[in-house]
């Protein structure tokens, strides 16, 4: 069932200054492969900042942070029985603990074994009837995407010595996207007898 673990985090930063301006651009990317099949995490972040002195009376500054945290997260259920509002689904870890060594993952045809067999008959009464965790992981297609944009800027005016007038502006924009496809699987019994697709999207915008 485990597919291994991998993490890659490259990043870069560029800074520069002149007589009247300073700016910085930085970015990083993180990717992780989950221990459970079909689980992973990716994140991308880009940040820019610019400070300028337009004259001895006026200064400006801008900051922009683009964050695609959880840009694509494929989650596999890890706890509980999969029921209830907000539950990510049946637990792959839970069924892996329930599954007895006497029940193979695949049969001779390479299909996922659902119920344990003995002499051509079901042996679920002896070895349990839990869901095949590898089959459940293979059938899991659940994605969460989250995009956020944070920005602020200010203008500062100093008309006379020791007097500063400053105006600040800020904006926050957040997009969340959820998509789950439940496919039909199982050879001895059918799970998700009717394939289902669930999807939702949310937008949040604030400024000051």
N, C-alpha and C positions, 0 to 999 in steps of 0.2 A: 504493500500500500504506500509506504513513504516513497516520494519521488526525489528525495535529496533536498539539500538546502544550498542556495547560491545567493550571493549578494555582490552587487557591483555599484560603486558610488563614485563616479567621476565628477569633478567640479573644476570650475575655472573662475578667475576674478581678474578684471582689468581696471586699473585706476589711471587717471591722468589729471594734471592740473596745469592751468595757464595763469597768466597775470590776473585774469578776471573771472575764471571759471574753474571748477573742480567737478569731476564726475567719476562714478564707479559703476561698473557692470559686472554682475556675478551670476553664476548659474551652477546648478548641480542636479544630478539625476541619480535616483536610487531605484534599484530593482531587486526584488527578493523572490525566490522560488520557494513556495511553501513545502512543508514536510508531507502534506496530504495532496494527492493528485488533484489537479484543477484548482489549486489555491496559490495565489501569488499576489504581490504588491508592487506597484510602480508609483514613483513620485518625481515630478519635475518642478524646479523652482527657478525663477528668473527675477533678479532684483536690479533696479537701476536707480541712481540718485544723481542729481545735478544741482550744484550751487553756483549762483552767478552774482557778480557785483556789476550792476548796470552802470552805476555812477557812485559817487561818494554819498549820494542821498538814498539810493534805491538798491535793495538786495532781493533776490528771489531764490527759492529752493523747491525742488520737486523730488518726491520719492514714489516709486512704483514697484509693487511686489506682485508678480504673477505666480500663483501657486497651483499646480495641478496635483495636489496631494490626493492620494487614492485615485490617481488618474485612471487606473483600471485594477480593481481588486476582485479576484474570483474567490469567493468564500465558500468553504465547505462546512456544513454544520458540525460542531464539535462537542455539544453538550445538549442534554435533554432529549425529549422524544419527538421534537419537531412540531409540537402543537402549541397554540397560543399566539396572540398578536405580537408581531415583531420577531418571532422566532425564526432563525435563519434556516431551519429545516431539520430533518432527521439527523441524528448525530452519527457521523462516520466512526468517531473514536469509540462511542458507546457500543456500537454494533461490532466493532473489532474486538472489544473486550468480551462480548457475549459469544462470539463465534468460536466454536470448539475446533481443536486441531483435527478432529475426525472428519470435518467437513471441508473438502477441497475448495479452492477458489474457482477453478475451471474444470470442466468435464473433458472427456476424450476428444470431443469435437471443438474444443477451444471456447465453448460458451461458459458464461458465468453460472456457477452452480448456485441454485436458489435454496432448495431444501435438501438436507442430507438424505442419502439413499442407502439401503441395505437389502441385498438380494432382490433388487428391482422394486422395492417398496419404500415408502417414506419412513424415515427414522427420526422425524422431528420430535417425537415424544421422548426420545433418548438424548438427542444431541441439540435440541432447541430449534426454533424456527425464526431466529433473527435474520435480518436482511444481510445479504452479502455486502460487507463494507466496501470492497473494491468495486463492485458493480454500482453501489450507491455513489461512490466518488466519481466513477466514469460518467454517471448520468447527471451529475451536478453541473449546472451552468448558471451561475449567479454572479452578476457583475454590479459593482457600485463605482460610479464615477463622480468626482467632486472637483469643481473648478472654482477658484476664488481669485479675485483681483482686489488688491488693497492699494490705495493711493492717497497721497496728501501733498499739498503745496502751500506755500505762503509767500506773501509779498511784504517786505519791511521797508518803511520809509522813515528817514531821519531828516526832517526839514531843518532842525536846528540841533546844536550840540546838546547831548544828554536827553534828547526826546526821541523816542522810537514809537512808531505806529505800525502795528503788524496785523495782518489779516490772514487767517488760516482756513483752508478748505480740505475736506476729506471725503472719500468715497469708498464704499465697500460693495462689491458685487459677487454674489455666490450662486452657483448653479450646481444642483445635485441631480444625478440620474441613476435610476435603478432599473435593472432588467433581469428577469429570471425566466428560464425555459425549463420545464419539467417534462422530460421525454418518457415514453413508456418503456419499461424494461422488466425482465423476469421470464423464466421459462416454465417454472412449476406454478407460479401465480403471477398475476400482473400487477405492477405498481404504476400509478399514474395511467390508469386504463385509457384515459383521454388526455393526450398531450396538452399542456397548458403553457401560456405565455403571460407573464405579469410584468407590467412596466409602469414607472411613475417618473415624474420630472418636477423639480421645484426651482424657482428663481427668487432671489432676495436681493433687493437693491436699497442701499441707505447712503445718505450724504449729509454733510453738515458744513 
